[in-house]
């Protein structure tokens, strides 16, 4: 695991102690089979997400609303990048999945500075067993990735889902990595520029 990935996950681990106490709620759809949502329902949920997050196009707005910057750009050389994550500790800790309250916002570098590229939803695995997935949540007709081990000490086993609502992703709107996003200095952690 590279240093950028570790730095991002360290920021997520800020609320890990609280997260381990927050089980999934009824707001998360739990299904062991493939998630298939009617197209109209998915479009409505994506419209709700866009309406709720459009005000966060610039990082300063996210910070004013309780999101904290991780200060590093997360990438996977040869595959793509995510960008700079801004995590909301209150949203991470409450265990509630709500399309209007994403746990993380993902910013990408543009010629005009950082701009919102994606949002990320995060859910703690209820039984903390990597071998089971009966509580795998879904939103937008998509199952979350996971369960996956915590990436840093204290970070619980969890699920996550990326939604590239503001930056086109050639790998698909729900792809984890975006090949169209790059991080400066791919061999080292890079401080985020001011918004």
N, C-alpha and C positions, 0 to 999 in steps of 0.2 A: 504494500500500500504506500503510495507516495505521500509526501508531506502536505500537499494541498488537500488531499482527501482527508488526512488525519486532522488538519486544522478545521475543516468544515465540520467534521463529526465531533470534534471537541466542543465547538460552539453548540451543537445540538445536545451534547451531553450536559450542558449547563442545567437543563431541567430534568436530567435523567432520574435523579432521586425522587422527584415528584412524579415523573412519568411512570415509574414502576408501580405506583399506587393507583394509577388511573386506568381502570379496565375499559374496553370498548363499550360504547353505549348503543342504545337503540338507533341512534342517528347513522350508524355505520351499517351498511348492508352486508350481511354475512351469508356466504354461500360457498359450499365446497366445489361446485361445478363451475363451468365457464359463465362469466357474467355477460348477459345480453340484454341491453336496454333498448326499448323502442327508440327509433331515431328521433322522433319528436321530443321525447322525454330528455334525451341526451342534449339536444339543441337547447331546450329550456334551461337545463342545469348549467350548460356552458354560458348561456346568456346571463344567468344569475351571477356566475363567477366573474364574468367580464364587468358587469355593472358594479359588483362589490370591490373589484381590484383596479379599475381604471384610474382611480385617484392615486394609485401608487406607481405611476409611470416613472417618477423620479425617486431615488432613494431617500431624499429628505422627508417626503411624505410618509414613507414606511417607518422611518425612525420616530416621527411624531406620533405614530399610532402604535408604538410599542415593539417594533421589529428592531433587532440588533444585528449589525453587520458582522460577518465572520472575518472580513479583511483578506480573504484569499480566494483566488479563482480556482475552481475545481475542474480538472480535465483528466482525460484518459488518452494519452498520446496514441495516435493512429486510429482512434475511434471518434473522438469529439470532446466536447466540454459541456459543462452545465453553466458555469459562470460563478458569480458571487452570491452566496446565500445570505439572506436576512431572516433570522428566526424570531418568532414571537413566543416568548416563554409561557405566557398565559394560555395561548392556544395549544402549545405542546402539552402543557400540564393538565388541561381539562379533560382529555380523553374523548372529546366530541369531534366527530367529523361533520363539517358543515361547509357546503360549497361557497358560502359567503365569508368564511373565516379560515383561510388556508394557514397552516402552521408555518410555512416558509414562503418567501418570495425570492425568485432567482433573477438576478440582474446580469445583463450582458454588456460588454464594452462596445460602444459605437463611436463614430467620429464626433458625436456630441456629448460624450461621457456615458455613464452607466444609464441603461434604460431597462425597464422590466421586460423580461423575456418569457418567463414561465412562473408557475406557482407549484409548490410541492405540498402534498398532504402526507401526514405522518401518523401512524397508529401503533401503539405498543401491542405486542403479541400477548394475549391474555394469560396463557399457561407457561410462557417463557420456555417453550420446547421447540427447537428448530425442526424437529421431526413431525410436527403436526401443523395443520393449516386450516382447521375447521372454523377458525374465527377470521379468516382472510377477508378484509373489507373490500368493498368496491364502490366506486363513484363513476358517474358518466358511462355506465355500462362496461367498466373495465375493472378487473381485479388489480389490487395493489401488487407490487413486486414484494417478494418475501414469502415466509418469514426469513429474515436475515439476522445474523449475529450483530450485536452492537459493535461499532467500529472503533470505539475507544473504551477504556475502563469506565465502568459505571453506566454505559449506555445500554439499554435493554434490547432484547430481541424485538424486532419491529417489522412493520410493513411501510412502504412508501409508494407514492404515485406522483409523477411529474405531468404537468399539463402545459404544453408550449402554446399558450394562448396569444402571446404578443410577439413571438419570434418564430418564423417558419422553421420547422424541423424536418429535414429530408427523411429522417428516420421515423416520422409520424408524430402527430400531436402528443401522444402519450409515451414517446420514447424517453428513456432515461438520459442518454447522451445525445447531444445535437452536433452533428458533423459540421454545421455552418457556424458554430461558435468556437472561438479560440481563446486561449489564455496567453497573455504575454509571458515570456520566459518560461517555457514549458518544463524546464528542469529544476525550477525552484518556486517557492511560494512568492506571490506577488501582492503587494499591498494594494488595496482597492483605491482608485482615485476618488476624489471628492465628486459627488453626484452631479 
